[in-house]
Amino acid sequence: MGILSYAMSISLDGYIEDGTGSIAFSRPDEEVHRFANQQARETAAFLFGRGLYDVMEEFWTAPERADGHEVEAEFAQLYVATPRIVFSDSLESVPPGCRLVRRADAIDEVVRLKQETDGDLAVGGAGLAASLLDLIDEFRPRVLPAVLGGGKPYFPTGSDLRLRLVEQRVFRDGTVHLCYRRIDR
């Protein structure tokens, strides 16, 4: 059975992007990037909302990523080799390696994927995560030592969850990886 996880880099005050929509604050150093590579290696499929898909696909499939810095090139290879499922009502098609699912079918599709998949199903994007909140098994924020004062929050407003910390790691740059498992079921 698959584990649905929601992993994003967040500011200390809980935002995945700043008030202008930028995620520039979250650029990882090499140690954190290697950790992200390990997580990608263990991912059975990436599940993206349209916004994050656009950012990830454009950046990580660009030819210069595969020829770039060793750590980035490794992530680019892992990214392209991992199935990507895009939940969108506005896209008409996606490239090879990706599959398009309409947002109205998201819950049924994720329930099916959890039943049929061994491994981690990694949700990316706050909107998609909010629509799947009741299905998420693990929350894996990487908390960066930055305060944004506003922007797009990691958790949707009004969330009421009971979680247990099952893993933590502190990196040299001050980033903290946390993994919380649901206990409210």
Backbone as JSON, one array per atom type, in Angstrom:
{
  "sequence": "MGILSYAMSISLDGYIEDGTGSIAFSRPDEEVHRFANQQARETAAFLFGRGLYDVMEEFWTAPERADGHEVEAEFAQLYVATPRIVFSDSLESVPPGCRLVRRADAIDEVVRLKQETDGDLAVGGAGLAASLLDLIDEFRPRVLPAVLGGGKPYFPTGSDLRLRLVEQRVFRDGTVHLCYRRIDR",
  "N": [[0.85, -1.19, 0.0], [0.53, 2.2, -0.81], [2.08, 5.18, 0.49], [0.89, 8.31, 1.06], [2.45, 11.29, 0.86], [3.24, 14.63, 1.86], [5.47, 16.84, 0.97], [7.29, 19.73, 1.24], [9.37, 22.62, 0.92], [9.42, 25.0, 3.47], [8.94, 28.23, 4.98], [10.02, 29.44, 8.2], [7.79, 30.57, 9.34], [5.77, 29.18, 8.12], [5.18, 29.25, 5.29], [5.05, 28.31, 1.82], [5.65, 29.76, -0.37], [6.55, 33.16, -1.08], [4.91, 36.4, -0.63], [4.81, 37.35, -3.25], [4.64, 35.14, -4.77], [6.98, 33.81, -5.19], [9.43, 31.22, -4.89], [12.04, 31.44, -4.34], [13.4, 31.71, -1.92], [13.76, 29.16, -1.04], [15.83, 27.71, -2.15], [17.94, 24.96, -2.01], [20.95, 24.1, -0.15], [23.91, 22.12, -0.89], [23.97, 19.85, 0.83], [21.29, 19.61, 1.75], [20.08, 19.32, -0.71], [21.1, 16.84, -1.55], [19.8, 15.22, 0.29], [17.15, 15.64, -0.56], [17.4, 14.43, -3.04], [17.71, 11.76, -2.24], [15.18, 11.31, -1.15], [13.67, 11.59, -3.5], [14.61, 9.4, -4.91], [13.37, 7.37, -3.53], [10.75, 7.66, -4.19], [7.72, 6.63, -5.59], [5.94, 7.85, -7.3], [5.4, 11.19, -8.45], [2.98, 13.52, -7.55], [1.39, 16.19, -8.82], [-0.05, 19.45, -8.55], [-1.23, 21.85, -10.94], [0.27, 24.33, -10.89], [2.76, 23.84, -9.47], [3.67, 21.73, -11.01], [4.18, 23.03, -13.49], [6.38, 24.64, -12.78], [8.28, 22.73, -11.85], [8.52, 20.92, -14.03], [9.41, 22.49, -16.19], [11.88, 23.41, -15.22], [13.38, 21.08, -14.29], [13.46, 19.34, -16.47], [14.9, 20.63, -18.36], [17.6, 20.65, -20.65], [20.11, 21.62, -19.66], [20.06, 20.99, -16.95], [20.61, 18.23, -16.68], [23.23, 18.23, -17.42], [24.45, 19.81, -15.63], [25.57, 20.87, -12.36], [26.69, 18.22, -10.25], [24.91, 17.28, -8.16], [22.47, 18.51, -8.82], [22.16, 17.46, -11.4], [21.84, 14.76, -10.81], [19.37, 14.84, -9.43], [17.73, 15.75, -11.52], [17.84, 13.56, -13.28], [16.63, 11.58, -11.68], [14.13, 12.76, -11.35], [13.07, 12.82, -13.99], [12.95, 10.1, -14.48], [11.0, 9.22, -12.76], [7.56, 8.45, -12.51], [5.14, 10.98, -13.24], [2.26, 12.52, -12.16], [-0.2, 14.68, -13.12], [-2.53, 16.87, -11.88], [-5.02, 18.54, -13.24], [-7.35, 20.82, -14.66], [-7.07, 22.51, -16.74], [-4.98, 21.91, -18.48], [-4.37, 20.35, -21.62], [-2.79, 18.32, -22.53], [0.08, 16.33, -21.64], [3.65, 15.76, -21.49], [5.55, 12.76, -22.47], [6.11, 10.42, -19.82], [4.61, 11.67, -18.03], [1.3, 11.84, -16.68], [-2.02, 12.87, -17.16], [-4.62, 13.91, -15.05], [-7.92, 14.79, -14.32], [-9.0, 17.34, -12.04], [-11.41, 16.85, -10.69], [-11.4, 14.14, -10.48], [-9.46, 13.54, -8.68], [-9.47, 12.58, -5.94], [-10.54, 9.94, -6.15], [-8.61, 8.86, -7.89], [-6.24, 9.04, -6.35], [-6.88, 7.44, -4.14], [-7.04, 4.98, -5.47], [-4.37, 4.81, -6.43], [-2.96, 4.67, -3.98], [-3.8, 2.16, -3.09], [-2.77, 0.48, -5.06], [-0.04, 0.91, -5.27], [3.26, 0.36, -4.19], [5.23, 2.06, -1.98], [6.28, 5.53, -1.88], [4.05, 8.13, -2.53], [4.33, 11.18, -3.65], [2.99, 14.2, -2.9], [2.8, 17.33, -4.41], [2.46, 20.76, -4.14], [0.4, 23.23, -2.81], [-2.37, 23.65, -3.24], [-3.3, 21.22, -4.41], [-2.56, 19.47, -2.33], [-4.23, 20.46, -0.29], [-6.73, 19.71, -1.3], [-6.54, 17.0, -1.06], [-6.21, 16.51, 1.58], [-7.4, 14.84, 3.6], [-6.5, 12.35, 2.84], [-3.78, 12.28, 3.09], [-0.96, 10.76, 4.47], [1.53, 11.3, 5.63], [3.23, 14.23, 6.63], [5.78, 16.21, 5.5], [7.5, 18.64, 6.02], [10.23, 20.75, 5.07], [11.82, 22.87, 6.95], [12.94, 26.07, 6.58], [15.39, 28.46, 7.66], [14.04, 31.11, 7.52], [11.89, 33.91, 7.5], [8.91, 34.84, 6.1], [6.62, 36.36, 6.38], [4.19, 36.26, 5.1], [2.26, 34.91, 2.35], [1.82, 31.91, 0.45], [0.39, 29.45, 2.38], [1.63, 26.39, 3.89], [-0.12, 24.57, 5.19], [-3.65, 24.35, 4.7], [-5.91, 27.0, 5.54], [-7.68, 26.69, 8.56], [-7.15, 24.02, 9.0], [-7.28, 21.01, 10.86], [-5.54, 18.85, 12.41], [-4.11, 15.92, 13.85], [-0.97, 14.95, 14.72], [2.03, 12.94, 14.77], [5.42, 13.26, 15.51], [7.81, 11.57, 13.67], [10.25, 11.54, 12.55], [13.23, 13.46, 12.3], [15.62, 15.84, 11.19], [18.46, 17.86, 11.31], [20.11, 20.21, 9.35], [23.31, 21.53, 8.31], [23.01, 24.16, 7.36], [20.93, 25.15, 8.81], [18.42, 24.38, 8.05], [15.61, 22.32, 8.74], [14.46, 19.11, 8.55], [11.36, 17.61, 8.92], [9.21, 14.94, 9.79], [5.97, 14.07, 10.04], [3.49, 11.84, 11.12], [0.1, 10.98, 10.6], [-2.2, 10.83, 13.29], [-4.81, 11.05, 13.68], [-6.72, 9.31, 12.75]],
  "CA": [[0.0, 0.0, 0.0], [1.32, 3.42, -0.92], [2.01, 6.23, 1.5], [0.74, 9.63, 0.46], [3.21, 12.25, 1.67], [3.24, 16.02, 1.39], [6.78, 17.39, 1.31], [7.6, 21.01, 0.61], [10.2, 23.53, 1.71], [8.58, 26.07, 4.02], [9.6, 29.21, 5.84], [9.8, 29.22, 9.63], [6.42, 30.97, 9.67], [4.82, 28.27, 7.51], [4.79, 29.54, 3.91], [5.81, 27.63, 0.77], [6.1, 30.81, -1.29], [6.37, 34.48, -0.47], [3.74, 37.16, -1.06], [4.82, 37.57, -4.7], [4.57, 33.84, -5.43], [8.34, 33.3, -5.41], [9.98, 30.17, -4.01], [13.49, 31.64, -4.37], [13.96, 31.54, -0.58], [13.89, 27.74, -0.7], [16.91, 27.03, -2.89], [18.69, 24.2, -1.02], [22.39, 23.94, -0.3], [24.23, 20.79, -1.4], [23.58, 18.81, 1.79], [19.84, 19.48, 1.7], [19.74, 18.81, -2.04], [21.38, 15.4, -1.53], [18.7, 14.62, 1.03], [16.0, 15.66, -1.47], [17.66, 13.4, -4.04], [17.41, 10.47, -1.63], [13.72, 11.21, -1.09], [13.2, 11.36, -4.87], [14.99, 8.02, -5.23], [12.41, 6.49, -2.85], [9.4, 8.06, -4.6], [7.12, 5.82, -6.65], [5.33, 8.79, -8.26], [5.16, 12.57, -8.04], [1.63, 13.98, -7.83], [1.51, 17.64, -8.85], [-1.04, 20.38, -9.05], [-0.78, 22.51, -12.17], [1.28, 25.35, -10.65], [4.06, 23.25, -9.16], [4.06, 20.96, -12.2], [4.78, 23.95, -14.46], [7.71, 25.04, -12.28], [9.18, 21.57, -11.8], [8.74, 20.33, -15.35], [10.23, 23.39, -17.0], [13.23, 23.5, -14.68], [14.11, 19.81, -14.16], [13.62, 18.63, -17.74], [15.76, 21.42, -19.24], [18.85, 19.92, -20.92], [21.25, 22.06, -18.84], [20.01, 20.34, -15.64], [21.29, 16.93, -16.76], [24.66, 18.47, -17.63], [24.88, 20.8, -14.65], [26.21, 20.44, -11.12], [26.46, 16.8, -9.98], [23.73, 17.04, -7.32], [21.3, 18.88, -9.62], [22.04, 16.51, -12.5], [21.29, 13.53, -10.25], [17.95, 15.04, -9.19], [17.07, 15.82, -12.82], [17.71, 12.19, -13.78], [15.62, 10.92, -10.85], [12.85, 13.39, -11.65], [12.59, 12.37, -15.3], [12.71, 8.65, -14.42], [9.87, 8.94, -11.87], [6.27, 8.84, -13.08], [4.57, 12.24, -12.75], [0.82, 12.61, -12.4], [-0.56, 16.09, -13.04], [-3.96, 17.07, -11.66], [-5.32, 19.85, -13.84], [-8.5, 20.94, -15.55], [-6.77, 23.44, -17.83], [-4.05, 21.31, -19.44], [-4.96, 19.42, -22.59], [-1.89, 17.18, -22.7], [1.35, 16.37, -20.91], [4.67, 15.02, -22.23], [5.82, 11.39, -22.01], [6.59, 10.35, -18.44], [3.58, 12.31, -17.22], [-0.09, 11.45, -16.95], [-2.95, 13.94, -16.81], [-5.86, 13.52, -14.37], [-8.76, 15.94, -14.03], [-9.09, 17.61, -10.6], [-12.62, 16.22, -10.16], [-11.12, 12.72, -10.28], [-8.25, 13.45, -7.86], [-9.62, 11.72, -4.76], [-10.65, 8.54, -6.6], [-7.32, 8.45, -8.45], [-5.26, 8.87, -5.28], [-7.28, 6.23, -3.4], [-6.6, 3.85, -6.31], [-2.91, 4.76, -6.42], [-2.52, 4.19, -2.67], [-4.07, 0.73, -3.02], [-2.02, -0.26, -6.07], [1.35, 1.31, -5.32], [4.15, 0.19, -3.05], [6.17, 3.17, -1.91], [5.87, 6.89, -1.57], [3.37, 8.97, -3.5], [4.71, 12.5, -3.15], [2.11, 15.29, -3.33], [3.46, 18.62, -4.5], [1.58, 21.88, -4.42], [-0.5, 23.48, -1.69], [-3.77, 23.47, -3.64], [-3.57, 19.79, -4.52], [-2.48, 18.9, -0.98], [-5.44, 20.83, 0.43], [-7.86, 18.92, -1.8], [-6.3, 15.61, -0.67], [-5.77, 16.56, 2.98], [-7.87, 13.69, 4.36], [-5.81, 11.15, 2.38], [-2.33, 12.39, 3.32], [-0.49, 9.94, 5.59], [2.7, 11.93, 6.25], [3.56, 15.61, 6.3], [7.24, 16.28, 5.55], [8.04, 19.98, 5.71], [11.64, 21.13, 5.29], [11.68, 24.22, 7.48], [14.12, 26.89, 6.33], [15.54, 29.57, 8.61], [13.62, 32.35, 6.87], [10.53, 34.34, 7.84], [8.4, 35.55, 4.93], [5.58, 37.3, 6.78], [2.98, 36.07, 4.31], [2.42, 34.15, 1.12], [0.97, 30.73, 0.37], [0.71, 28.59, 3.52], [1.79, 24.95, 3.73], [-1.4, 23.98, 5.58], [-4.79, 25.21, 4.39], [-6.54, 27.68, 6.67], [-8.71, 25.89, 9.21], [-6.75, 22.62, 9.15], [-7.32, 20.45, 12.21], [-4.88, 17.56, 12.28], [-3.33, 15.42, 14.98], [0.2, 14.36, 14.1], [3.12, 12.48, 15.63], [6.73, 13.4, 14.9], [8.44, 10.27, 13.54], [11.61, 11.71, 12.02], [13.72, 14.84, 12.21], [17.04, 15.97, 10.85], [18.91, 19.25, 11.22], [21.2, 20.36, 8.4], [24.3, 22.56, 8.68], [22.55, 25.51, 7.02], [19.82, 25.51, 9.68], [17.19, 23.75, 7.58], [15.19, 21.19, 9.56], [13.49, 18.19, 7.95], [10.45, 17.01, 9.88], [8.22, 14.02, 9.23], [4.86, 13.83, 10.96], [2.5, 10.87, 10.67], [-1.25, 11.24, 11.13], [-2.72, 9.98, 14.37], [-6.21, 11.44, 13.84], [-7.6, 8.37, 12.04]],
  "C": [[0.88, 1.24, 0.0], [1.09, 4.36, 0.24], [1.93, 7.56, 0.78], [1.42, 10.63, 1.39], [3.16, 13.62, 1.01], [4.52, 16.66, 1.89], [7.0, 18.66, 0.52], [8.59, 21.74, 1.51], [9.3, 24.66, 2.18], [9.44, 27.02, 4.84], [9.28, 28.87, 7.29], [8.38, 29.6, 10.03], [5.37, 30.26, 8.81], [4.4, 28.49, 6.08], [5.68, 28.79, 2.91], [6.26, 28.59, -0.33], [5.81, 32.15, -0.64], [5.15, 35.18, -1.06], [3.68, 37.45, -2.55], [4.71, 36.27, -5.49], [5.93, 33.21, -5.68], [8.69, 32.2, -4.4], [11.5, 30.29, -3.93], [14.13, 31.44, -3.0], [14.32, 30.09, -0.28], [14.99, 27.0, -1.45], [17.82, 26.31, -1.89], [20.2, 24.25, -1.25], [22.65, 22.48, -0.69], [23.79, 19.67, -0.46], [22.07, 18.55, 1.75], [19.41, 18.9, 0.36], [20.01, 17.31, -2.12], [20.29, 14.64, -0.79], [17.45, 14.56, 0.16], [16.17, 14.61, -2.57], [17.33, 12.02, -3.49], [15.9, 10.27, -1.53], [13.15, 10.92, -2.48], [13.48, 9.92, -5.3], [13.97, 7.03, -4.67], [10.96, 6.76, -3.26], [8.91, 7.2, -5.76], [6.48, 6.7, -7.72], [5.22, 10.16, -7.62], [3.73, 12.92, -8.45], [1.65, 15.5, -7.7], [0.2, 18.31, -9.19], [-0.42, 21.13, -10.22], [0.37, 23.5, -11.92], [2.65, 24.77, -10.4], [4.57, 22.42, -10.33], [4.77, 21.87, -13.21], [6.2, 24.34, -14.05], [8.69, 23.87, -12.37], [9.52, 21.05, -13.19], [9.66, 21.2, -16.2], [11.69, 23.38, -16.53], [13.99, 22.17, -14.77], [14.22, 19.0, -15.44], [14.47, 19.42, -18.74], [17.1, 20.71, -19.43], [20.03, 20.34, -20.02], [21.22, 21.46, -17.43], [20.79, 19.03, -15.64], [22.8, 17.09, -16.93], [25.25, 19.41, -16.58], [25.64, 20.2, -13.49], [25.79, 19.01, -10.79], [25.16, 16.53, -9.21], [22.45, 17.39, -8.08], [21.09, 17.89, -10.76], [21.44, 15.19, -12.0], [19.78, 13.69, -10.02], [17.19, 15.07, -10.52], [16.86, 14.42, -13.4], [16.64, 11.42, -13.0], [14.22, 11.46, -11.18], [12.27, 12.84, -12.95], [12.24, 10.88, -15.28], [11.5, 8.28, -13.55], [8.57, 9.34, -12.54], [5.73, 10.1, -12.41], [3.11, 12.29, -13.16], [0.41, 14.05, -12.13], [-2.07, 16.19, -12.92], [-4.31, 18.48, -12.12], [-6.58, 19.76, -14.7], [-8.2, 21.8, -16.76], [-5.78, 22.88, -18.85], [-4.79, 20.37, -20.38], [-4.11, 18.17, -22.77], [-0.65, 17.41, -21.85], [2.36, 15.52, -21.68], [4.81, 13.57, -21.72], [6.45, 11.41, -20.61], [5.61, 10.97, -17.47], [2.21, 11.74, -17.61], [-0.99, 12.55, -16.41], [-4.21, 13.35, -16.19], [-6.63, 14.8, -14.07], [-8.93, 16.09, -12.52], [-10.31, 16.93, -9.97], [-12.39, 14.74, -9.84], [-9.96, 12.48, -9.31], [-8.4, 12.47, -6.7], [-9.7, 10.26, -5.17], [-9.32, 8.02, -7.13], [-6.29, 8.19, -7.36], [-5.61, 7.67, -4.41], [-6.82, 5.0, -4.16], [-5.09, 3.7, -6.27], [-2.38, 4.22, -5.08], [-2.73, 2.69, -2.54], [-3.16, -0.08, -3.92], [-0.52, -0.02, -6.07], [2.07, 0.93, -4.04], [5.11, 1.36, -3.08], [5.48, 4.49, -1.7], [5.22, 7.56, -2.76], [3.51, 10.39, -2.99], [3.84, 13.59, -3.75], [2.92, 16.57, -3.34], [2.47, 19.69, -4.9], [0.53, 22.02, -3.33], [-1.97, 23.25, -2.06], [-4.14, 22.01, -3.75], [-3.55, 19.14, -3.14], [-3.74, 19.23, -0.18], [-6.64, 20.0, -0.01], [-7.75, 17.45, -1.41], [-5.99, 15.47, 0.81], [-6.18, 15.32, 3.78], [-7.18, 12.39, 3.97], [-4.32, 11.14, 2.7], [-1.96, 11.65, 4.6], [0.64, 10.62, 6.36], [2.88, 13.34, 5.72], [5.05, 15.77, 6.53], [7.76, 17.67, 5.18], [9.55, 20.04, 5.95], [11.59, 22.59, 5.67], [13.0, 24.97, 7.31], [14.19, 28.05, 7.32], [15.28, 30.92, 7.93], [12.2, 32.65, 7.31], [10.05, 35.21, 6.68], [7.31, 36.55, 5.27], [4.29, 37.2, 6.0], [3.3, 35.32, 3.04], [1.43, 33.0, 1.09], [1.35, 29.78, 1.5], [0.82, 27.11, 3.14], [0.49, 24.23, 4.05], [-2.53, 24.91, 5.19], [-5.37, 25.82, 5.67], [-7.65, 26.79, 7.23], [-8.36, 24.42, 9.36], [-6.8, 22.22, 10.61], [-6.81, 19.03, 12.13], [-4.19, 17.18, 13.58], [-2.2, 14.58, 14.38], [1.2, 13.91, 15.16], [4.43, 12.63, 14.87], [7.41, 12.03, 14.87], [9.87, 10.35, 13.01], [11.96, 13.19, 12.03], [15.2, 14.81, 11.87], [17.36, 17.46, 10.72], [20.13, 19.29, 10.3], [22.11, 21.52, 8.83], [23.81, 23.98, 8.41], [21.38, 25.99, 7.88], [18.48, 24.98, 9.23], [16.89, 22.54, 8.47], [14.16, 20.38, 8.78], [12.67, 17.58, 9.08], [9.53, 16.04, 9.15], [7.21, 13.71, 10.31], [3.91, 12.82, 10.33], [1.16, 11.19, 11.33], [-1.56, 10.3, 12.28], [-4.21, 10.26, 14.57], [-7.17, 10.51, 13.07], [-7.98, 7.23, 12.93]]
}
